[in-house]
Amino acid sequence: QGQLVESGGGSVQPGGSLRLSCATSGFIFRLYRMSWYRQAPGKQRELVAAIGSRRDAYYVDSVKDRFTISRDNAKMAVYLQMNSLKPEDTAVYHCNAARTSPSIDYWGQGTQVTVSS
């Protein structure tokens, strides 16, 4: 059974930076697409960024040029570098590991990011 543990969240002023980390265990990390999702109060969970096994990356438009996703297959970890943070980035950020054949999906518990002056 896969386990994902996020860290690195916190409170920051607008314009600040945070680096989220997701440590994983219990599955063959290199075979999984790793993603960061976020959920703000009263809103649906949103895909923020994803990185495939070949390090192909996707970003939602609202974070392009501000966030960078990366992965370290040797450490079985994925990261999200968040720069130029805005109040609308405030949410609980969740790490996700997924593969399609077979269909398997793991989630972390989340880490809170609050951007406020």
C-alpha positions as CSV (number, residue, x, y, z in Angstrom):
1,Q,0.0,0.0,0.0
2,G,1.4,3.3,-1.0
3,Q,2.0,6.1,1.5
4,L,2.5,9.8,0.8
5,V,3.5,12.4,3.3
6,E,3.5,16.1,2.5
7,S,5.5,18.8,4.2
8,G,6.6,22.3,3.7
9,G,3.3,24.2,4.0
10,G,2.9,27.2,6.2
11,S,1.9,30.9,6.2
12,V,3.6,33.4,3.9
13,Q,3.0,36.9,2.8
14,P,1.9,37.7,-0.8
15,G,5.0,37.5,-3.1
16,G,6.7,35.0,-0.9
17,S,7.8,31.4,-1.6
18,L,7.3,28.0,-0.2
19,R,8.6,24.5,-1.2
20,L,6.4,21.6,-0.7
21,S,7.8,18.1,-0.4
22,C,6.0,14.7,-0.7
23,A,7.9,11.7,0.6
24,T,6.6,8.3,-0.6
25,S,6.9,4.7,0.1
26,G,5.3,1.3,-0.6
27,F,5.1,1.5,-4.4
28,I,7.4,1.6,-7.5
29,F,7.7,5.4,-7.6
30,R,9.3,5.7,-11.0
31,L,6.3,4.1,-12.7
32,Y,3.8,6.7,-11.3
33,R,2.7,10.1,-12.5
34,M,3.0,12.4,-9.5
35,S,0.7,15.4,-9.1
36,W,-0.1,18.2,-6.7
37,Y,-3.7,19.1,-6.1
38,R,-5.2,21.8,-3.9
39,Q,-8.5,22.4,-2.3
40,A,-9.6,25.8,-1.0
41,P,-12.5,26.2,1.4
42,G,-15.8,25.8,-0.4
43,K,-14.1,24.9,-3.7
44,Q,-13.5,21.6,-5.6
45,R,-10.1,20.0,-5.6
46,E,-8.0,21.3,-8.4
47,L,-5.0,19.8,-10.2
48,V,-2.1,22.3,-9.9
49,A,0.8,20.5,-11.5
50,A,1.8,17.0,-12.6
51,I,5.0,15.3,-13.7
52,G,5.2,12.0,-15.6
53,S,7.8,9.3,-15.4
54,R,9.7,11.0,-18.2
55,R,9.6,14.3,-16.3
56,D,7.0,15.8,-18.7
57,A,5.3,18.5,-16.7
58,Y,1.8,20.1,-16.7
59,Y,0.7,23.2,-14.9
60,V,-2.7,24.8,-14.5
61,D,-2.7,28.2,-16.2
62,S,-3.0,30.1,-12.9
63,V,0.4,28.9,-11.6
64,K,2.4,28.8,-14.8
65,D,5.7,30.7,-14.5
66,R,5.3,30.8,-10.7
67,F,5.3,27.1,-9.6
68,T,7.8,24.3,-10.6
69,I,7.2,20.6,-10.1
70,S,10.1,18.2,-9.9
71,R,10.7,14.6,-8.9
72,D,13.6,12.6,-7.5
73,N,13.2,9.0,-8.4
74,A,16.1,7.9,-6.2
75,K,14.6,9.6,-3.1
76,M,11.0,8.6,-4.2
77,A,9.9,12.2,-3.6
78,V,8.2,15.0,-5.5
79,Y,8.4,18.7,-4.9
80,L,6.5,21.9,-5.7
81,Q,8.5,25.1,-5.6
82,M,6.0,28.0,-5.3
83,N,7.1,31.5,-6.0
84,S,5.3,34.8,-6.2
85,L,2.5,33.4,-4.0
86,K,-0.9,35.1,-4.1
87,P,-3.8,35.0,-1.6
88,E,-5.7,32.9,-4.1
89,D,-3.1,30.1,-3.7
90,T,-4.3,29.6,-0.2
91,A,-5.5,25.9,0.1
92,V,-4.7,22.5,1.4
93,Y,-2.2,21.0,-1.0
94,H,-2.3,17.2,-1.6
95,C,0.2,14.9,-3.2
96,N,-1.1,12.2,-5.6
97,A,0.5,9.2,-7.2
98,A,-1.3,7.5,-10.1
99,R,-0.9,5.0,-12.8
100,T,-3.4,3.7,-15.3
101,S,-2.4,0.1,-16.0
102,P,-3.3,-1.2,-13.6
103,S,-5.4,1.7,-12.2
104,I,-3.9,2.7,-8.9
105,D,-4.3,6.0,-7.0
106,Y,-2.7,7.1,-3.8
107,W,-3.2,10.4,-1.8
108,G,-1.5,12.2,1.0
109,Q,-3.2,13.9,3.8
110,G,-2.3,17.4,2.7
111,T,-0.4,20.4,3.9
112,Q,-1.9,23.8,4.5
113,V,-0.6,26.8,2.5
114,T,-1.9,30.2,3.6
115,V,-1.0,33.4,1.7
116,S,-2.0,36.5,3.6
117,S,-0.7,39.9,4.6
